[in-house]
Amino acid sequence: MAEYTYDLLVLGSGPAGEGAAMSAVKAGMKVAMVERPEMVGGNCAHKGTIPSKSLRHAVKQVIRYNTHPLFRAIGEPCWVSYPKVLEAANKVIPQQVDMLTTLYARNRVSVHVGEARFVDAKRVEVELEDGAKEYINANNVLIATGSRPYRPANVDFNHPRIYDSDTILDMQHTPRTMIIYGAGVIGCEYASIFSGLGVKVDLINSREQLLSFLDDEISDALSYHLRDGGVTVRHSEEYESVEADARSVTMHLKSGKSLRTDALLWCNGRAGNTDALNLDAIGLEANHRGQLSVSERYETAVEGVYAAGDVIGWPSLASASFDQGRACARGICGLNVRFVSDAPTGIYTLPEISSVGKTERELTEAKVPYEVGRAFFKNTARAQISGEDVGMLKLLFRIDTLEILGIHCFGAEAAEIIHIGQAIMSQPGEGNSIKFFVKNTFNYPTMAEAYRIAALDGLHRVHRF
């Protein structure tokens, strides 16, 4: 039986765990990490962000080949199977694992491979692959075990035609039709991916609008482009039961409809990976979705035990998880802590979406006097050159002070473009002004030039030149 002692023990090597481990070790702490076999990088590298975004990129290339006139000189449009596209996407995963393994080794972060469970608040048992056990003592423990797809008990996920957002990455055939149940971020992303491969998709949304946290105009644009790509979006629908046989899956909805399809992809919520941690041993309780509550220092109700990343719920973004882990480690080291509450959204549909700040609806309800500046990508030279002319950049700003209140982008490279506006919006006082984009020169032609166009559009509306 091996025994170890560290200043900080991190459970999980996803973005939150990585951010915390690297921040703590750079501050001089002795750090260790526990991860399951073959899962360095966590679900982000193996089941979520990296494989799904790599899959999206591969599908985007297929669409590009099949729609651009230039490629007709090479040959006719071609059909590519899902397994082939998946094979191309999966090549990124080992690169991520190698990079992270080298990173931890170089910085002397000890990685213990096995399953962790609490003995008490400062002692963790790790069961290795061969059944042997190690015991790790730590002054501080960070739970960064991530999440997994939520699975209702009355849906048979062992059936070969029923998938969730993890198992869909193992599907070895290309269905002709598919139901995606759940129209959140993951559901919308996979709807655009599979429709891009020519699969006929029914997207079932239990709410009245797609991604209602987005600005209404952006949500409407997403809805239009999904439908334009062949996705049937069904709002205000809930499932009642699911039946599956060797040939098909049938979903019975509470509205009385029955939909029959080749495959079902379940994307309705996620659950925190806390059930195997023996939280009872330290008097800590997760909610019904396995998620933990934390303070603004990311400390749980148990002193010295922290949590960050998807396991604490909102916003469940890899980008936010990195910062949460880093902030948590800074707090443990006695430094200032930034509670992450302003992370930009990054939604990798086709086209992609990103936003930060307030929406028009929020500003209207708060009775804030604002105006809008828009730049349509079809009017920018770079978008015309690249053929990425679908989309828009939208700036919301105060009429009186010209302070930027919200930035919303739909289209190519939206998740990249957003950070230019985010940097200006975060400036104090008069530094946050829409006039920045007309007082400074932007490279031409670029997608970023949309900021200048949108700013001029907004300033002309309020007659402030």
C-alpha positions, 0 to 999 in steps of 0.5 A: 500500500503506497502513501503520498502527501501533497499540498493540492490534490486535483480529482480530474484532468479536464480543463478545470483540473488542468487550470488548477494544477498548473496555477498551483504548481507554478506558485510553488505547491506540491500538486498531484492529479487523479485520473481514470485510465486512458483519460488524461485531458478528461471528457473535454479531450476524449468525449466532448469539446475536442472530438465534437469540434474536430468532427464539426471541422471535418464536416465543414470541409465536406460541405465546402467541397460539395458546394464550392464551384472551384472543386467541380473541376476536380470532380462531382460532389461526394458523399462521406460516411459518418465513420470516415469523418469520425476517423479524421476527427479522432486524430486530434485526441492523441495529440491532446493527450501527448501534449498534456502528459508532457505538460504534467511531467515537465512541471512535476505534477504527479498523475495517479491513474485510477478511481478516487474516493474520499476517506475523509476531507484530507485523505483520498483512496485511489483504486488502481487498474489491478485492484491495488490501492494508494492513499493520498493525503492533501491539505486541499482537494479540488473536485474537477471530475466533470460531467456525463450525459444525463440518462433517464431510466426509461430510455434503453441506452444499451440499444444499438440505435440509441446514443447520447453525446458520448456514445455517438462518438463510437457510432459506426454507421451513417443513419438516413434519419435521426431524432435529436432530443434536446435542443440545447447547445450540444443538441443544436451543434450535433443537429448542424453536424449531421444535417451537414452530412445529409442526415434528415434530422428531427430536433426536439425542443422542450421549450418555445425557442432555441437557446433562449439565453441568446439574443432573440435575433441570433436565436432566430438566425440559428433556427432559420439556418438549421431549417434551411439545412434540412433540420425539422425543429419541433418546439414545445414537445416532450417525450413520453416513451421510446421504443426501439427494435432492430430496424428503427427507433420510435419516440412517442411525444406527449402531444400525441405525435410518434416519430420513427427514425434510424437512430436517436441521439439524446442530448437533454442535460448532463449530470456531475460525476460525483456518485463514485467519490464517496461524498458521504464520508466528508458530509458533502451532498450533491444535488439531483444532477450530481452537481456541487454548490460552491462559494465565490472561492470555489470552496464547497461546504466542507473546508479545504474541499473545492470544486470547479468545472462542469461538476458545479454546473453553469456555465459548463464551458471548457473556457470557463472551466480553465479559469475556474480551476485557475481562480480556485488555485489562486485562492488556495495560494492566498491570491485574489480570486475572480469568480467566473461570471462573464464568460462569452458563449461559444456555440459551434453550430454551422455557422457558429455563435458567440456572445458576451454581455446583455441581450436586447430583451434584457436591456429593454426589460431593464429600461436601458436606453440603447441602440444597435450597430450591425455588420452583415458578413455578406457586405465584408470583403473577407467573407466574400473572398472566403465564401463565409458570407452568412452571418452578422456582428451585432453591437448593443451600446448606450445611446448617451455614453456609447458604452458597449453593453452586449456583443452578439455574433453569428457566422464564420469565426464568431468565437474568435471575433467576439474577443476583440469586442470583449476586450474593449467592453471590459475596459473601465470608464470611457475606455469602453466605447463603441468609438474605439472601432472607428478611431482605430484602423482595422486590417482589410480585408478581415472578418474583424473589420465587421467591428468598424462597419457595425460601429459606424452603423450604430453611430449613424443611428444616434447621429454621433460621428 
